[in-house]
Amino acid sequence: MKKIILSLSFINFLGMSLSADGHKCPWEWLTGHWKGESKGKTTEVTWKKVKGGDGLTGAWKDSDGNISKEVVGWCPDLKVVTAFATGTNGSYWNITFNEVGKDRMKGKMRRRLPDGVVHEGAFVVEREGNDRTVNVFKGKNIKTGKTEEFKGVFERVKKKKTKK
């Protein structure tokens, strides 16, 4: 379940510079089907570019059967990337990336897992090529006060070539 948010957050989705008003983000590199893993659990997401907009939608499903729907976009007046998702059993995540570069994004995330556990903390996504990202979330458990670290990796699912 924790991997849903990590996945999320895989938000490696943006490894690009987004600094000017009216900037058209090159979201195309992230679109498609991705698979992530964290702590032995898997998550899959399919990203689609928002038609006519600077953003993406993501449809998530993890190995426990939890699903989430996410919207990610560039806020030109604030110079941040935001991501918000809702999912199974009241789960959600909300991320504001205030440090956005070509190959790295960093910001704050709050998430609620399907089991009700809530974390707040720093979330970093680093792009390792066009088909792989690594993310780290260091979040404080709101109930216990304990800080936990969650690491995840996402890789693009390649389409299998058919024989002719």
CORPE-V100859 format. One record per residue. RES is the residue in one letter. PSI is psi in degrees with one decimal (NA if undefined). Layout:
# CORPE-V100859
RES_PSI + RES_PSI
This chain:
# CORPE-V100859
M_-37.4 + K_-24.9 + K_-19.6 + I_-49.5 + I_-39.9 + L_-46.7 + S_-54.1 + L_-52.5 + S_-9.1 + F_-1.2 + I_29.8 + N_-8.2 + F_-24.8 + L_97.9 + G_57.7 + M_165.9 + S_126.5 + L_78.0 + S_-12.0 + A_147.4 + D_142.3 + G_7.4 + H_135.2 + K_109.9 + C_135.4 + P_69.2 + W_-17.3 + E_-32.5 + W_-22.4 + L_-20.3 + T_153.4 + G_-163.3 + H_128.1 + W_152.0 + K_134.4 + G_160.7 + E_139.5 + S_127.6 + K_41.3 + G_1.0 + K_152.8 + T_154.2 + T_141.4 + E_146.1 + V_143.0 + T_122.5 + W_136.4 + K_137.4 + K_139.9 + V_121.7 + K_124.2 + G_11.8 + G_169.4 + D_74.2 + G_179.0 + L_157.1 + T_145.1 + G_135.2 + A_115.0 + W_146.5 + K_132.1 + D_174.5 + S_-10.8 + D_-0.2 + G_1.9 + N_141.5 + I_153.0 + S_151.3 + K_132.2 + E_146.7 + V_130.6 + V_136.5 + G_163.7 + W_128.1 + C_96.1 + P_-33.1 + D_-29.4 + L_-15.0 + K_43.4 + V_158.9 + V_132.5 + T_149.6 + A_132.2 + F_134.8 + A_150.8 + T_152.5 + G_-157.7 + T_134.0 + N_39.7 + G_10.7 + S_152.6 + Y_166.6 + W_149.2 + N_119.2 + I_138.0 + T_111.7 + F_108.9 + N_-6.9 + E_106.7 + V_120.1 + G_-177.8 + K_-40.5 + D_10.1 + R_139.9 + M_143.2 + K_141.5 + G_-163.1 + K_141.3 + M_143.4 + R_133.6 + R_150.5 + R_122.6 + L_162.6 + P_-23.7 + D_2.6 + G_-7.6 + V_133.9 + V_134.6 + H_148.4 + E_139.6 + G_-162.2 + A_137.7 + F_127.8 + V_134.1 + V_130.5 + E_132.6 + R_129.8 + E_70.4 + G_-178.3 + N_-16.8 + D_16.6 + R_139.2 + T_155.3 + V_137.6 + N_151.7 + V_128.9 + F_120.2 + K_102.1 + G_142.1 + K_126.7 + N_117.2 + I_-34.4 + K_-44.4 + T_-20.1 + G_-3.2 + K_134.9 + T_131.2 + E_152.6 + E_132.8 + F_126.1 + K_143.6 + G_158.3 + V_136.6 + F_138.8 + E_144.1 + R_135.7 + V_117.1 + K_138.8 + K_135.5 + K_134.8 + K_134.7 + T_144.1 + K_141.8 + K_NA
